[in-house]
Amino acid sequence: METNKKVSESKRDKMIEELVSNGVFKIDGKQLYELPLQSLMQEYEAFGQTDIQM
């Protein structure tokens, strides 16, 4: 179970890096690292970047 958590955190970090590289630093007034994974995924998909599999 711990391995799954680390993998999820790694994918989350990659999503945040991609969003930042596209100029997204906040969503709904919150820093990206403060947001739940679902919010990050929605914003990430809005950019049409689905190369990170969840």
N, C-alpha and C positions, 0 to 999 in steps of 0.2 A: 504494500500500500504506500509506503514511503517513497518508493521509486516512481509511482504514478504521480505523486505530489510534485516531485522534482521535475518530472517531464512536463507537467502542466505549467509549473512556474517558468520553465525554460521557454515554452511556447508563448506564454504570456509576455515574457521579456522580449521575445522576437517581435511580437505584435506591436508592443510599445515602441521598439526601435524603428519599425517600419512607419508607424504613424508619425513619430517625431521627424523622421527623414522626409515626410510629406508635409511638414509644417503644422501638424496637429500636436498641440502641447496641452490643451485642456478640452474637456467635453463637459458641457453644462456647468461651467465654472469650477470644475474639479480637475486636479492634476491627474494624469493618466494612471499613475500607480495607486491612486485612491479609489479607482473605479472597480466594480465587480467585473469578472471575466466576461459576462454576457454583454455588458455595455461596450467593452473593448472589441468584442467580436463583431457587434453590429456596426461600429464605426469603421473597423477594419474592412468589413465586407462592402461598405459604402464606397470605399476606394477601389473596389474590384480586385483586391489582392487576396486570392484564396489559396496561395501556394503553401501556407502553413496549415497542415491538416490537424484538426482537433479530435 
